[in-house]
Amino acid sequence: MYDYENSREAAGLENIGWKINPHKRVMLQLNDEDLELKKNDIYKKLLSNLGHYEWEEWTSRMLAAAIQNAKAIGAKLVEITSLFQCSLVGWDKKSEYVKDSSDFERQLKECLFEVISEDDKELRVKFKNA
């Protein structure tokens, strides 16, 4: 299992604090329209909302893959926990973007996703309407 606490220290995040418990599941609830989203659609949403140009390509690829997997199996709920965990850890301990990573998680929740429900074990979100 990945050691989140040590990677957090190695990344220099000890003073930033976690916005989300790294062991909490993050689930994206999809509607029929969301299932038709392509990578470029998600990229445009991210670009217009986030302003973190380093993350949009990676995030849009990851979300598009999750949506395509959900569509392939007929699911309307897909786990995207790793998106939030990667954004919190940052790319590596020498990355200049690590300091922005906890802010990225907050921006994802505020700009791209609407929180449906949240408890100690799971955060459930959906895409915000245009």
N, C-alpha and C positions, 0 to 999 in steps of 0.2 A: 504494500500500500504506500502511496505517495505521502511523504512527511511534509504536510502543509506548514507547520510551525517553523521547522528549520528552513524551508525554502523562503518563508516570509522574512526571517532574519537575514538570510543570505541575500535577499533582494533589497534589503534596507528598508523594509516596511514596518519595523517595530514601532515607529512613532505614528504611523498612519491609522492603524486599527482596521479591523474588518468591518465591512458594511453588511456582509452576509456570512452566516456560519458556513465554513467551507464543507461541512458535512450535510448541509441542507440540500434537498433535491429542488431543482428549479424546473418547473414544467410549463411548457408553452401550449396553450389551448388554441387550436386552429379552427377556423370556420371554412366553408367551401371556397370562399374567395381567397383566403390565405393559402390554400392548397395549390392555387395556380400561380403563386408568387415565384418568380425566377430570381437568380442571383442579382441581375441588374436592377430589378425592382427593389430588392432589399438594399442594395448598394445606394440607390437614389434616396431611399428613406433615411438611411444612415447619414449620408452626406448632407442632407438638408437639416438634419436634427443634431448631429453630434459635434462636428467640427474637429474630430480627432482623426486626421487623415491617415495616421499610421495604422489605425485599427479597422477601417471600413472594409477593405478588401478581404481581410481574414475573417471578420465577423460575418460579412455577407455570404462568403463561401460556406462557412460553418452552418449558418441558419438555412441556407438554400438546400444543403445536403440533408439536414434534419427534416425539412419540409418534404423533400422528395422521398425520403425513407418512409415518412408517415403516410404519404399519398400511396406509395407502393403497397403498403400493408393495410390500407383503409383506416388508419388511425387518425384521430382528431386531437390527440394529446401526445406531445413528444418531449422527452427530457432534454434540456439544454444546460444542465448543471455545469458542464465543462466550460461553456462559454464564460460564465461568471467566475469560475475558479481560475481560469487562465488569465482573465482580465485582472484579477486580484493579485496573482503572483507576479505578473509582468513577464516579459520575454526572457530576461536573464539578469543576473546581478549587476551587470555593467550597462544595462539599457538606460537610456535617458528617459524612456517612457514609463518606467516603473513608478515614478512619483505620481504620474497621472492615473495609474491603474485603478485605485479605489474610487476616484472621481468618475472613471469610465463606467463602473458598475452603477453608480448613482444616475449617470446620464442615460444609461440604457433603460433603467426603470422609469425615469421621468419622461424621456423623449420618445422612445421606441415602443415601450411596453406599458400596459396598464395592469396594475396589480389587481387580481381577482380575489385572491385570498392568501394569507400567510400565517403559518404557525411555526412551532419549533422544528418541525421536520420537513416542511415543504413550502415553497413559494410558488404560487400559480399565477401566470401572467398570460396576457393576450396582446396581440398587436394593437396599438392605438389606431383609430380610424384616421385616414388622411388628414 
